[in-house]
Amino acid sequence: MEEFLQSISASSGFPVDQLKYLACLLLLAPLAVPFRALHNVILKHLYSVIVSFLMLWFCLGAESFAHSFGTSLVCYLILLYVPHKHAYKVVFAVS
């Protein structure tokens, strides 16, 4: 896949990271069809999480994906355990 994107990048002049982002944007419309067919809320959430993780992995790579996931997890835990009055300040400082 990387070689294919490199060849498109060389012929079009767009950087590979922008091509990856564009590919994900173009895939969102067809991926919305199965999402709309799901009627269970839990399945919709699971589908969204899986598609989002795969797109993040594709666009950012494993290293950046782990950093983004780790930061999101820490912020989520802060929102769970820090009082709501101060949680947004702590999340801002951590982010």
MIDREN-278335 format. One line per 2 residues: number of its first residue (from 0); their letters; for each residue y, x, z of N, C-alpha, C. Coordinates in nm, 2 decimals. Layout:
BEGIN
NUM> a> Y/X/Z/Y/X/Z/Y/X/Z | ...
***
This chain:
BEGIN
0> me> -0.12/0.08/0.00/0.00/0.00/0.00/0.13/0.09/0.00 | 0.12/0.20/0.08/0.24/0.28/0.08/0.27/0.35/-0.05
2> ef> 0.16/0.38/-0.13/0.18/0.44/-0.26/0.25/0.34/-0.35 | 0.20/0.22/-0.34/0.26/0.11/-0.43/0.41/0.09/-0.40
4> lq> 0.44/0.09/-0.27/0.58/0.08/-0.23/0.67/0.20/-0.27 | 0.61/0.32/-0.27/0.68/0.44/-0.31/0.71/0.43/-0.46
6> si> 0.61/0.38/-0.54/0.63/0.37/-0.68/0.74/0.27/-0.71 | 0.74/0.16/-0.64/0.85/0.06/-0.67/0.98/0.11/-0.62
8> sa> 0.98/0.19/-0.51/1.10/0.25/-0.46/1.16/0.35/-0.56 | 1.07/0.43/-0.62/1.12/0.53/-0.72/1.18/0.46/-0.84
10> ss> 1.11/0.35/-0.89/1.16/0.29/-1.01/1.28/0.20/-0.99 | 1.30/0.14/-0.87/1.41/0.05/-0.85/1.53/0.11/-0.78
12> gf> 1.51/0.22/-0.71/1.62/0.28/-0.63/1.64/0.23/-0.49 | 1.56/0.13/-0.45/1.57/0.08/-0.32/1.48/0.16/-0.22
14> pv> 1.53/0.19/-0.10/1.45/0.26/-0.01/1.32/0.18/0.03 | 1.22/0.25/0.08/1.09/0.18/0.11/1.11/0.08/0.22
16> dq> 1.19/0.12/0.33/1.20/0.03/0.44/1.27/-0.10/0.40 | 1.36/-0.10/0.30/1.42/-0.22/0.26/1.33/-0.30/0.17
18> lk> 1.24/-0.24/0.10/1.14/-0.31/0.02/1.04/-0.38/0.12 | 1.00/-0.32/0.23/0.91/-0.38/0.32/0.98/-0.50/0.38
20> yl> 1.10/-0.49/0.42/1.18/-0.60/0.48/1.19/-0.72/0.38 | 1.22/-0.69/0.25/1.22/-0.79/0.15/1.09/-0.86/0.13
22> ac> 0.98/-0.78/0.13/0.85/-0.83/0.11/0.82/-0.93/0.22 | 0.85/-0.90/0.35/0.83/-0.99/0.46/0.91/-1.11/0.45
24> ll> 1.04/-1.10/0.40/1.12/-1.22/0.38/1.06/-1.31/0.28 | 1.01/-1.26/0.17/0.95/-1.34/0.06/0.82/-1.40/0.10
26> ll> 0.75/-1.34/0.20/0.62/-1.39/0.24/0.64/-1.51/0.35 | 0.76/-1.52/0.40/0.78/-1.62/0.50/0.76/-1.76/0.45
28> ap> 0.81/-1.79/0.33/0.80/-1.92/0.28/0.65/-1.97/0.26 | 0.56/-1.88/0.19/0.42/-1.93/0.18/0.35/-1.93/0.32
30> la> 0.39/-1.85/0.41/0.33/-1.85/0.54/0.37/-1.97/0.63 | 0.48/-2.03/0.59/0.52/-2.15/0.66/0.43/-2.27/0.63
32> vp> 0.36/-2.27/0.52/0.28/-2.39/0.48/0.17/-2.41/0.58 | 0.09/-2.31/0.62/-0.02/-2.33/0.72/0.04/-2.36/0.86
34> fr> 0.16/-2.31/0.88/0.23/-2.34/1.01/0.26/-2.49/1.02 | 0.31/-2.55/0.92/0.34/-2.69/0.92/0.22/-2.78/0.93
36> al> 0.11/-2.72/0.88/-0.02/-2.80/0.89/-0.08/-2.81/1.03 | -0.04/-2.71/1.11/-0.09/-2.71/1.25/-0.02/-2.82/1.33
38> hn> -0.10/-2.89/1.41/-0.05/-3.00/1.49/-0.06/-2.97/1.64 | -0.13/-2.87/1.67/-0.15/-2.83/1.81/-0.04/-2.73/1.84
40> vi> 0.03/-2.75/1.95/0.14/-2.66/1.99/0.09/-2.52/2.02 | -0.02/-2.51/2.09/-0.07/-2.38/2.12/-0.11/-2.30/2.00
42> lk> -0.17/-2.37/1.90/-0.21/-2.30/1.77/-0.08/-2.26/1.70 | 0.02/-2.34/1.70/0.15/-2.30/1.64/0.21/-2.17/1.70
44> hl> 0.20/-2.17/1.83/0.25/-2.05/1.90/0.17/-1.93/1.87 | 0.04/-1.94/1.87/-0.05/-1.83/1.84/-0.03/-1.78/1.69
46> ys> -0.02/-1.88/1.60/0.00/-1.84/1.46/0.14/-1.76/1.45 | 0.24/-1.81/1.52/0.37/-1.74/1.51/0.36/-1.60/1.57
48> vi> 0.29/-1.58/1.68/0.28/-1.45/1.74/0.20/-1.36/1.65 | 0.09/-1.40/1.59/0.01/-1.31/1.51/0.09/-1.27/1.38
50> vs> 0.15/-1.37/1.32/0.23/-1.34/1.20/0.34/-1.24/1.23 | 0.41/-1.27/1.34/0.53/-1.18/1.38/0.48/-1.04/1.41
52> fl> 0.37/-1.03/1.48/0.32/-0.89/1.51/0.28/-0.82/1.39 | 0.21/-0.89/1.29/0.17/-0.82/1.17/0.29/-0.78/1.09
54> ml> 0.40/-0.86/1.08/0.52/-0.82/1.01/0.59/-0.71/1.08 | 0.60/-0.71/1.21/0.66/-0.60/1.28/0.58/-0.47/1.25
56> wf> 0.45/-0.48/1.26/0.37/-0.36/1.24/0.39/-0.31/1.10 | 0.40/-0.39/1.00/0.42/-0.35/0.86/0.56/-0.29/0.84
58> cl> 0.66/-0.36/0.89/0.80/-0.31/0.87/0.83/-0.18/0.96 | 0.79/-0.18/1.08/0.84/-0.08/1.17/0.74/0.04/1.19
60> ga> 0.61/0.01/1.17/0.51/0.11/1.19/0.46/0.10/1.34 | 0.35/0.17/1.37/0.29/0.16/1.50/0.38/0.21/1.61
62> es> 0.45/0.32/1.59/0.53/0.38/1.70/0.65/0.28/1.74 | 0.72/0.24/1.64/0.84/0.15/1.67/0.79/0.02/1.72
64> fa> 0.67/-0.03/1.67/0.62/-0.16/1.71/0.59/-0.15/1.86 | 0.53/-0.04/1.90/0.49/-0.03/2.05/0.62/-0.03/2.13
66> hs> 0.72/0.04/2.09/0.85/0.04/2.16/0.91/-0.10/2.17 | 0.91/-0.17/2.06/0.97/-0.31/2.06/0.89/-0.40/2.14
68> fg> 0.76/-0.39/2.14/0.67/-0.48/2.22/0.69/-0.45/2.37 | 0.70/-0.32/2.40/0.71/-0.28/2.54/0.85/-0.33/2.60
70> ts> 0.95/-0.31/2.52/1.08/-0.36/2.56/1.08/-0.51/2.58 | 1.02/-0.58/2.49/1.02/-0.73/2.51/0.94/-0.77/2.63
72> lv> 0.83/-0.70/2.65/0.74/-0.73/2.77/0.82/-0.70/2.90 | 0.89/-0.59/2.91/0.97/-0.56/3.03/1.08/-0.67/3.05
74> cy> 1.15/-0.71/2.94/1.25/-0.81/2.96/1.19/-0.94/3.00 | 1.08/-0.98/2.95/1.01/-1.10/2.99/0.97/-1.10/3.13
76> li> 0.92/-0.99/3.18/0.89/-0.98/3.32/1.01/-0.98/3.41 | 1.12/-0.92/3.36/1.25/-0.93/3.44/1.29/-1.08/3.45
78> ll> 1.28/-1.15/3.34/1.32/-1.29/3.34/1.23/-1.38/3.44 | 1.10/-1.33/3.45/1.01/-1.41/3.54/1.04/-1.38/3.69
80> yv> 1.08/-1.26/3.72/1.08/-1.22/3.86/1.22/-1.20/3.92 | 1.32/-1.18/3.84/1.46/-1.16/3.89/1.53/-1.29/3.89
82> ph> 1.60/-1.32/4.00/1.67/-1.45/4.00/1.76/-1.47/3.88 | 1.76/-1.60/3.83/1.83/-1.63/3.71/1.98/-1.60/3.71
84> kh> 2.03/-1.59/3.82/2.18/-1.56/3.84/2.21/-1.42/3.79 | 2.11/-1.33/3.81/2.13/-1.19/3.78/2.04/-1.14/3.66
86> ay> 1.95/-1.22/3.62/1.85/-1.17/3.52/1.91/-1.12/3.39 | 2.01/-1.19/3.34/2.07/-1.15/3.21/2.14/-1.02/3.22
88> kv> 2.20/-0.99/3.34/2.26/-0.86/3.36/2.16/-0.74/3.36 | 2.04/-0.77/3.43/1.94/-0.67/3.43/1.87/-0.65/3.30
90> vf> 1.85/-0.76/3.22/1.80/-0.74/3.09/1.89/-0.67/3.00 | 2.02/-0.69/3.01/2.12/-0.62/2.93/2.11/-0.47/2.96
92> av> 2.11/-0.44/3.09/2.10/-0.30/3.13/1.98/-0.23/3.08 | 1.86/-0.30/3.09/1.74/-0.24/3.05/1.73/-0.22/2.90
94> s> 1.78/-0.32/2.83/1.78/-0.31/2.68/1.87/-0.20/2.63
***
